Amino acid sequence: MIRRIQPPWLRLLVLALVGLPMISGWPLRDAGSRLNELTRRISVGVRVPTSTGAEDARTNAPNALYCHQGHTPAHALVWLIYASGVSILIVINVGPREWFVFFSIASLLTTVTCLTGAVVSSARNVIFGNADSQAQALWSVHYLVKACIMLSVVPFGMFAVGCFSPSNMLQAAIQHGRAFQSLTIRLTTIVRVLQHVLYVVVALFGAWREENPDLIVPRHRVDMRGNVAAGIAKWAAWGEESLRTWCFALLMHTLEPIPLFCREIEQASRILYLGRGDARSGIE
Amino acid sequence: MDLIEANRSRRSIVWTALITALTALAAVGTMVIRIPIPATTGYFNIGDVFVVLAGLWLGPMAGMVVGAIGPTVADAVGYPQFILATLVTKGLEGLVVGLIGGSGKRIHIRRRVAGATLGVLVMVAGYFCFEAFIYPAIGRIVPFFAVTDLGAAIVEIGPNLIQAFIGASVGLGLWKAVSGYDVRGDVEGTSDVRSDP
C-alpha cells in the first residue's frame, strides 16, 4: 500500500524506485539486450529482427532507419513484463476500477501514437522505396516497444500524482516550522493543481467522445459518406473542430477552480501556522 | 503577518498554481495527439499551444518554465532522446513569446502576434539545429543521441512548421479567451474566473 507509507519522503522514494526504469531505462534496457543476445543464438524457426535501425545507421547500411536503440522484440517483452508489474501494483493500491480509468487513458494515447506512427512509417516506406520486410519489421517492433513504455508510464504517472494529500502536506508543515513554510505551500499548491488537472483530463476524454460522435459511433456516420476527397475534408474538419473545442474546454475547466484552490490553501496555511487571527482578511 | 506580506503570499500561490496548471496542460497537449515522424523518430504535437499561451498571458519567465518542463515531461514518456532538445528549444520558445508578446495589458495585438510567430519559429529553428548539428555531434560520443542527421532534420521542418502554425494560432485564440482572467485582480481577491469566451 504505497499511499499509506509514512513519512511522505519515503513514499516518494518508493515511487522513484518503482519508476526508475521509466526515467532511465535501467535495468530494462540491459535485460532486453541480454535477452536479445540469447534469441540470436536460439533459432525457433521464426525470423525476428534482432538488430535495430540505429545499429544499421552506424554501419551505414543502405536501408538505415533511425529507430531508437534498444528496440527489439526482446526489449518489447521486457517492457511488457514491467508494464504488467506496474499495473498489478496499481490495482493492489487503488483497486481495479481506478486502474481501469488510468489504463483506458494510457491505451487511448498509445493507440493514437502507434496507429498514426504505423500509417506514417508505412507510407514513407512505400513512397521512398524502403518497403522491404526487414524495414517494416523494425518499425513494428519500434512501435511495439513504444506502446509498452506508454502503457507503463502513463498509468504510473497518474497513480503517483494521487499518492499525496495536500491537506496532509499542510499538516506535516506544522512540524517543520516556518523555515519550510514557503516551500511546503508551493508544493501543496502544485500537488493540488496536478490532481485537479488529472481529474479534468479524465472527465474530458469521456466528454469528447460524447460530444464528437460523428466518426466514432457508427449510427452518426451517415452524413460522412461521399467521395474520398470529401471524406478526407470531413475528417479534417471534424478533427479540427473536436480538437479546438477540447483544448478550450480543457483550459477553462482547469483554470476555473484555481482561485478557490489558492484561497483555500492560503487560508489553511495561515490557520495552521498562526493558529489564531482572521485568516479570511489576511490580517492578524 | 501584515497586509503586504499576505498579498505577496497570495500572489505567490496564484502564480505557482497557474504555472503548474499550464505546465500540466502543455504536457497533456504534447502527449494527447502524437503523430510520429519516422525520419527523425520525433513526433508532431499540439503542446506549443499552451507554451504560447503561457508566454502571452503570464510573461517570459512563466513561458520559459512552462515550455521547458511541460513538453519535456511528455518527451520522457517514450521519446527520451528528445528531452535535451525539447528542454532548450521549447524553453526558448516560451521565453521569446513572453519577451515580445509580454504579459502587460497595454501591449498591442500586433506585437502579441509577432511574439507568438517568432516564438514558434524559434522552436522550428531550435529543433533543426539540434537534429542537424548538435545531436549528430553528441551521438558520436553517446550513441543514445545518434537518431538524426541533416537530411532528417530538413524533412522535419515541414511538420514542425505546421505544428508552429497551429501552436501560434490556437495559442493566440486561447490567450484571447483567458485574457479576461485578471491574474492581478485575483491576487487581490476581488475577481473570479471568466469562463465564457
Interface residues (C-beta under 8 A of the other chain):
Chain A: M22 I23 G25 A54 A57 R58 L65 Y66 C67 H68 Q69 L109 V112 T113 T116 G117 V120 S121 R124 W139 H142 Y143 K146 I149 M150 V153 V154 G157 S182 I185 R186 T189 I190 R192 V193 L194 H196 V197 V201 L243 R244 C247 F248 L250 L251 M252 T254 L255 E256 I258 P259 F261 C262 R263 I265 E266 R270 L274 G277 G282 I283 E284
Chain B: M1 D2 L3 A6 N7 S9 R10 S12 I13 V14 T16 A17 L18 T20 A21 A24 L25 V28 G29 M31 V32 I33 R34 I35 P36 I37 P38 A39 T40 T41 Y43 I46 V49 F50 L53 A76 V77 G78 P80 Q81 P143 F144 A146 V147 T148 A152 V170 G173 L174 A177 V178 Y181 D186 G189 S191 D192 V193 S195 P197
